[in-house]
Amino acid sequence: MARLIIWTLILVLLYSGYWFGVTRTLDQAIREGVTQARAEGWQVDFETLETSGFPGDFDLQGRDIDVVAAGNVWAWQAPNLRLSAPSLQPTRLAAELPNTQTLRLGDQSFQIESDVLELTAATQFNMALQFDAAHITAKETRIRADAGWQASLDSATGALTATQDQDRTYDLDVTASGITFPISVVQQVDPTGTLANVVDQVALDAAITLDRTLDRHTFADPNDQPVPERIVLHQFDMRWGDIGLQATGAFDVDATGVPGGRITFRTAEWQTIIDLCVAMGVIDQGVAPTLSNMARGMVDADGVLVVPITFRDGFMSMGLLPLGPAPRFH
């Protein structure tokens, strides 16, 4: 019994030494990082920065945080921020963001309010801290811009996960519901007033292959950021009022950012979409009847239009019908 007590005390002392040693190292690393950021032109201020959580976690809590990026390109203010990680898994980080925060991008400022806004991220336990996974959860989030517009969403979840059997490939899953756009944006998309300003549901399941592995060195040079080499769209599903739209496909991206491949869209509300494109000026009114007749001949037995869009040599086409320049991805 005495031997058991002695071994227990030894283990407690060893674990305590580990926890306080890591805490001291973490605190020093953060303060050195802040000092280096300030030397590089960043403004980083906070009222308090405390580490706690013994014995099960490493908890870092900051209050009255004010960050301005070098060059004043963006700024972030928050009354508090909590970062935590399990003591035995320090590379699995969880961030609990405040209910109210301010983000400035250039000259535009945004007030962000959210009932829940949480982020988790995990890296592999190696020197490079190779990215493993990240998840974000948002509920009842509202954005108010100084320019006067507002946007909101009921709920959203997102996950980016390293694919185990494919190097440099990451699975992206996003779902969101109750997305309310500013009225000005909806009027640009829908001058006819056919659509409401709330997107009911959006779901995305994709795989993105980058030109490099994500790790702690990836974003060291702001002028040399990772770019996509291939995008596989397993499923995209959107419901906006009476319009439903699905898409699947894949395309490669060359060194100049030009895609090459095919995405297939499916919708039963194709006539409404054509009418909206005419109202937006995307489709010429004189061409609309031809497109409607083509679409009518392409629908399946259930009345669903299946449209393959091909990306080639910097342009998009639907069969032999050219649609214009393709988007660039970098």
C-alpha positions in Angstrom: 0.0 0.0 0.0 2.8 2.4 0.9 4.5 1.6 -2.4 1.3 2.4 -4.3 1.0 5.7 -2.5 4.6 6.6 -3.3 4.2 5.7 -7.0 1.0 7.8 -7.1 2.8 10.8 -5.6 5.6 10.4 -8.1 3.2 10.3 -11.0 1.3 13.3 -9.7 4.6 15.2 -9.3 5.7 14.2 -12.8 2.4 15.2 -14.4 2.3 18.5 -12.5 5.8 19.3 -13.7 4.7 18.5 -17.3 1.6 20.7 -17.1 3.4 23.7 -15.5 6.3 23.2 -17.8 4.1 23.3 -20.9 2.1 26.2 -19.6 5.3 28.2 -19.0 6.6 27.3 -22.5 3.2 28.2 -24.0 3.0 31.5 -22.2 6.6 32.4 -23.3 5.9 31.4 -26.9 2.8 33.6 -27.1 4.5 36.6 -25.7 7.5 36.1 -28.0 5.1 35.8 -30.9 3.3 39.0 -29.9 6.7 40.8 -29.7 7.7 39.5 -33.1 4.4 40.5 -34.6 4.7 44.0 -33.3 8.2 44.2 -34.7 6.8 43.3 -38.1 4.3 46.1 -38.0 1.3 44.4 -36.3 -0.6 46.1 -33.5 -1.5 43.5 -30.8 -2.9 44.7 -27.5 -4.8 43.0 -24.7 -5.7 43.8 -21.2 -5.1 40.4 -19.7 -3.7 37.0 -20.9 -4.0 34.2 -18.4 -3.3 30.4 -18.6 -5.3 28.0 -16.4 -7.0 24.6 -16.6 -4.9 22.3 -14.4 -5.0 19.4 -14.5 -7.1 18.4 -17.5 -6.6 21.2 -20.0 -4.5 24.1 -21.1 -6.8 27.1 -21.0 -5.7 30.5 -22.4 -8.1 33.4 -21.8 -7.5 36.9 -23.1 -9.6 40.0 -22.5 -10.0 43.3 -24.4 -8.1 42.1 -27.5 -7.3 44.5 -30.3 -5.4 43.2 -33.4 -4.4 45.3 -36.4 -2.6 43.6 -39.2 0.6 45.0 -40.7 -0.3 47.5 -43.4 -3.7 48.1 -41.7 -5.4 45.8 -44.2 -7.7 44.4 -41.5 -8.4 44.6 -37.8 -10.2 42.6 -35.2 -11.5 43.6 -31.7 -13.1 41.3 -29.1 -13.9 41.6 -25.4 -12.6 38.1 -24.8 -11.3 35.0 -26.3 -10.8 31.5 -24.9 -8.4 28.9 -26.4 -8.2 25.4 -24.8 -6.6 22.1 -25.5 -6.5 18.8 -23.6 -3.4 18.4 -21.5 -2.5 15.1 -23.2 -3.4 16.3 -26.7 -2.0 19.9 -26.9 -2.2 19.9 -30.7 -6.1 19.7 -30.6 -7.1 23.3 -30.1 -10.6 24.7 -29.4 -11.5 28.4 -29.7 -14.6 29.9 -28.1 -15.2 33.3 -29.8 -17.2 36.0 -28.0 -20.8 36.7 -28.7 -19.9 40.2 -30.1 -16.8 41.2 -32.0 -15.8 43.7 -34.6 -14.0 43.0 -37.9 -12.6 45.6 -40.2 -11.5 44.9 -43.8 -10.0 47.9 -45.4 -12.4 50.8 -44.8 -15.4 48.6 -44.0 -16.2 47.6 -40.5 -18.6 44.8 -39.4 -20.3 44.1 -36.1 -20.6 40.3 -35.7 -23.0 38.9 -33.1 -23.6 35.2 -32.6 -25.2 33.0 -30.0 -22.6 30.3 -30.7 -19.3 30.7 -32.6 -16.8 27.9 -32.0 -13.8 26.7 -33.8 -11.7 23.6 -33.3 -8.5 22.7 -35.1 -6.1 19.8 -34.8 -2.6 19.1 -36.2 -0.4 16.1 -36.2 2.0 15.7 -33.3 5.2 16.4 -35.3 7.7 19.3 -35.8 5.9 20.6 -38.9 2.5 20.5 -37.1 0.9 19.2 -40.2 -2.8 20.1 -40.5 -5.3 17.4 -39.6 -8.8 18.9 -39.3 -10.7 22.0 -38.5 -14.4 22.5 -37.6 -16.5 25.6 -37.2 -20.0 26.0 -35.7 -22.1 29.1 -35.9 -25.7 29.6 -34.6 -27.9 32.7 -34.9 -25.2 34.8 -36.4 -25.8 38.5 -37.4 -23.5 40.8 -39.4 -24.1 44.5 -39.4 -21.9 46.7 -41.7 -21.1 50.3 -41.1 -22.3 50.8 -44.7 -25.8 50.1 -43.5 -26.6 46.6 -44.7 -27.2 43.5 -42.6 -26.9 39.8 -43.1 -27.5 36.8 -40.9 -27.8 33.0 -40.8 -29.6 30.6 -38.5 -27.0 27.9 -38.3 -23.9 26.7 -40.2 -21.2 24.0 -39.8 -18.1 23.6 -41.7 -15.3 21.0 -41.7 -12.0 20.7 -43.5 -10.2 17.4 -43.0 -7.0 16.0 -44.4 -7.7 13.0 -46.6 -5.8 10.0 -45.1 -4.9 8.2 -48.4 -4.2 11.3 -50.5 -1.4 13.7 -49.8 -2.3 17.5 -50.1 -6.0 16.6 -50.5 -8.6 18.0 -48.1 -12.3 17.2 -47.7 -14.6 20.2 -47.3 -18.1 19.8 -45.9 -20.3 22.8 -45.4 -24.0 23.1 -44.4 -25.9 26.3 -43.7 -29.5 27.3 -43.3 -31.5 30.4 -43.0 -29.0 32.7 -44.8 -30.4 36.2 -45.1 -28.6 38.4 -47.6 -28.7 42.2 -47.7 -31.7 43.5 -49.8 -29.3 45.2 -52.2 -27.6 41.9 -53.0 -30.9 40.1 -53.6 -32.1 42.9 -55.9 -28.9 42.5 -58.0 -29.5 38.7 -58.3 -33.2 39.0 -58.7 -34.5 42.4 -60.0 -37.9 40.8 -60.6 -38.5 40.2 -56.8 -39.2 36.5 -57.5 -36.9 35.3 -54.7 -37.0 36.0 -51.0 -33.9 37.3 -49.4 -33.4 34.1 -47.4 -31.6 31.0 -48.8 -33.3 28.1 -47.0 -30.4 25.5 -47.3 -27.0 25.1 -48.7 -24.9 22.0 -48.5 -21.4 21.4 -50.0 -19.3 18.2 -50.1 -16.0 18.6 -52.0 -12.4 17.6 -52.1 -9.6 20.1 -52.8 -6.1 19.2 -53.8 -3.5 21.9 -53.1 -0.1 22.5 -54.5 1.4 21.8 -51.0 0.7 20.3 -47.6 -0.8 22.5 -45.0 1.5 22.9 -41.9 3.0 25.6 -39.8 5.2 26.7 -42.6 2.5 27.1 -45.3 1.5 30.7 -44.6 4.9 32.0 -43.6 5.2 34.0 -46.9 2.1 36.1 -47.6 3.2 36.4 -51.2 3.4 32.6 -51.7 0.1 31.1 -50.6 -1.3 27.6 -51.4 -3.4 27.3 -54.5 -5.8 24.5 -55.7 -4.6 22.0 -58.3 -7.9 20.0 -58.5 -11.4 20.4 -57.1 -13.9 17.5 -57.0 -17.5 18.5 -56.3 -19.1 15.5 -54.8 -22.3 17.3 -54.2 -23.7 20.8 -54.1 -27.3 21.3 -53.0 -29.1 24.6 -52.6 -32.7 25.5 -51.9 -33.7 29.1 -52.4 -37.4 29.7 -52.2 -39.0 27.8 -55.0 -35.7 27.1 -56.7 -33.6 24.0 -56.1 -30.2 23.5 -57.7 -27.7 20.6 -57.5 -24.3 20.1 -59.0 -21.5 17.5 -59.2 -18.3 17.3 -61.2 -14.6 17.8 -61.1 -11.9 20.0 -62.7 -8.2 20.5 -62.6 -6.6 24.0 -62.2 -3.5 24.8 -64.2 -0.6 27.0 -63.1 -2.4 30.2 -64.1 -5.6 29.4 -62.3 -7.6 28.3 -65.4 -9.9 25.3 -64.8 -10.3 22.4 -67.1 -13.1 19.8 -66.5 -16.9 19.6 -66.2 -19.6 20.4 -63.7 -23.1 19.1 -64.2 -26.0 21.1 -62.8 -29.5 19.8 -62.1 -32.7 21.7 -61.5 -36.4 21.4 -62.0 -36.9 25.1 -61.9 -34.9 25.8 -65.1 -37.4 28.3 -66.6 -37.3 30.4 -63.5 -33.5 30.5 -63.5 -33.5 31.5 -67.2 -35.9 34.3 -66.5 -33.7 35.5 -63.6 -30.6 35.4 -65.8 -32.4 37.5 -68.4 -33.5 40.0 -65.7 -29.9 40.2 -64.4 -28.6 40.8 -67.9 -26.5 37.6 -67.9 -28.6 36.2 -70.8 -29.8 38.3 -73.7 -33.5 38.5 -73.9 -33.4 37.5 -77.6 -31.5 34.3 -76.8 -33.8 33.3 -73.9 -36.5 31.5 -76.1 -33.8 29.5 -77.8 -32.3 28.5 -74.4 -35.8 27.6 -73.1 -36.4 25.4 -76.1 -33.1 23.7 -75.7 -33.7 23.1 -72.0 -37.2 21.7 -72.7 -35.6 19.1 -74.9 -32.9 18.2 -72.3 -35.1 17.5 -69.3 -35.4 14.0 -68.0 -38.6 12.0 -67.4 -39.1 13.9 -64.1 -38.8 17.3 -65.7 -35.3 17.9 -64.3 -32.9 19.7 -66.5 -29.4 18.2 -66.6 -26.8 20.7 -67.8 -23.1 19.8 -68.2 -20.9 22.9 -68.2 -17.4 22.3 -69.7 -14.3 24.3 -68.7 -11.7 24.4 -71.4 -8.9 26.9 -72.5 -10.2 29.6 -70.2 -13.8 29.4 -71.4 -17.1 27.8 -70.4 -19.5 26.1 -72.8 -22.7 24.1 -72.7 -22.2 21.5 -75.4 -21.4 23.6 -78.5 -22.9 26.7 -77.0 -20.2 29.1 -75.6 -21.0 30.7 -72.2 -18.1 33.1 -71.8 -14.8 33.2 -69.8 -14.3 30.7 -67.1 -13.5 31.9 -63.5 -9.9 31.9 -62.4 -8.9 30.3 -59.1 -5.7 32.2 -58.4 
